[in-house]
Every structure is written in C-alpha cells, then in structure tokens.
Amino acid sequence: MEVLSFAGLGLGLGLGLGTETEFVGGQGKMCRNIRVLHNFDPPATAEEIRASALQFVRKVSGTTRPSQANQEAFDRAVEEVTATTRRLLDALVTTAPPKDRAVEAAKAKARAAKRYA
C-alpha cells in the first residue's frame, strides 16, 4: 500500500500518533484529532491551519509545552508546518464540489452519538 506523504516531509498518514480512525476509503489511518482542511466552503482559515500544525507538532514532539531549551525549535516547527500546509492546500485541485462545514459537522455529531450511545 502506498503511504501518502505530508508535503514531501516523508510523514505518512498512518503516524501511529494516538487514537486513529480509518481514512477515506480505508486508504490508511489518520489521527482523529487532526482534521481534513481541504475542499471546504468556506475554506480553512489561517487560524485553523495553524491550530492543525500546532496539534501535529505536539503529537510528533510528544509534548504540549516544550521546555525553554526546546521552545525555539518547537515554534519554528509550528511555523514551518503551517507554511507547508498552506502551500499544500493552495496547490491541491479537485473536481468535487466543496463540502459544507455545517453539513459535515452534523454528520460527525451523528457518528459520535452512534459511537458513544
């Protein structure tokens, strides 16, 4: 099976970073807390992209609050992942119509209600 990489960083979707769920079509795994940002109407905001990058760096580093000695490297990683994610989202093309955030949120809520019932 081919593993999709994150903007050439060699980081597959099956990162093994905590709780995972099946990705679209069973094509790998994706951490439940890292959300899809592509092809939504309205598009992902700068804040959403940075929050996703922060979550990713926290997962990879294993810490939510780095030590003073690691703060600069941590912050730099967040900024680099944010910039790479923005470039990735800007470069992706699709013929599918954009997904409506409200509709997708309702679907996710229904799945969660069923899962935790």
C-alpha positions in Angstrom: 0.0 0.0 0.0 1.3 3.4 -0.9 1.6 5.8 2.0 0.6 9.4 1.3 3.3 11.9 2.5 2.7 15.3 4.1 4.1 17.8 1.5 7.3 15.9 0.9 8.2 15.6 4.5 8.0 11.8 4.4 5.3 11.7 7.1 2.6 9.3 6.2 -1.0 9.5 7.3 -0.5 6.4 9.4 1.6 8.2 12.0 0.6 6.0 15.0 0.0 9.1 17.0 -2.7 8.3 19.5 -6.2 7.3 18.6 -6.7 6.6 15.0 -9.6 6.0 12.7 -10.0 4.7 9.1 -9.1 7.3 6.5 -11.3 7.8 3.4 -11.8 4.6 1.6 -9.6 2.6 4.0 -6.5 4.1 2.4 -4.6 4.3 5.7 -5.1 5.8 9.1 -5.3 9.3 10.4 -5.2 10.7 13.9 -8.8 11.5 15.0 -7.7 15.0 16.3 -6.1 16.2 13.0 -8.9 17.4 10.8 -9.3 17.5 7.0 -8.8 21.1 5.8 -9.1 20.7 2.1 -12.2 21.4 -0.1 -14.5 23.1 2.4 -16.7 26.1 1.9 -15.7 28.4 3.4 -12.0 27.4 3.0 -9.8 26.7 6.0 -8.7 29.9 7.8 -5.2 30.8 8.8 -6.1 30.1 12.4 -7.4 26.6 11.6 -4.3 25.8 9.6 -2.0 27.0 12.4 -4.1 25.0 15.0 -3.7 21.9 12.9 0.1 22.5 12.6 0.4 23.0 16.3 -1.5 19.8 17.0 0.8 17.9 14.6 4.0 19.3 16.2 2.6 18.4 19.6 1.9 14.9 18.5 5.3 14.4 16.9 7.3 16.0 19.7 5.3 14.3 22.4 4.7 17.5 24.4 2.1 20.2 24.6 4.5 22.6 26.3 8.2 22.4 25.3 11.0 23.2 27.7 12.7 26.6 27.4 15.6 24.8 25.7 13.2 23.4 23.0 10.8 26.3 22.7 12.6 27.9 19.7 12.7 24.6 17.8 9.1 23.9 18.6 7.9 27.3 17.5 9.9 27.1 14.3 8.4 23.6 13.5 4.9 25.0 14.0 5.6 27.9 11.6 7.2 25.6 9.0 4.3 23.1 9.2 1.8 25.9 9.0 3.5 27.4 5.8 3.8 23.9 4.2 0.2 23.2 4.9 -0.9 26.5 3.4 1.1 25.7 0.3 -0.3 22.2 0.1 -3.9 23.4 0.4 -3.3 26.2 -2.2 -1.8 23.6 -4.6 -4.5 20.9 -4.3 -7.1 20.6 -7.0 -10.3 18.7 -7.1 -13.4 18.4 -9.3 -15.6 17.6 -6.3 -17.8 20.3 -5.0 -16.7 21.9 -1.7 -18.1 20.3 1.4 -20.4 22.4 3.6 -19.0 22.8 7.1 -22.4 22.7 8.8 -23.4 19.5 7.0 -20.1 17.8 7.7 -20.3 18.8 11.4 -23.9 17.4 11.7 -22.6 14.1 10.1 -19.7 14.0 12.6 -22.1 14.6 15.5 -24.4 11.8 14.4 -21.4 9.4 14.1 -20.2 10.4 17.6 -23.7 9.9 19.0 -23.9 6.4 17.5 -20.4 5.5 18.6 -20.9 6.6 22.2 -24.5 5.6 22.6 
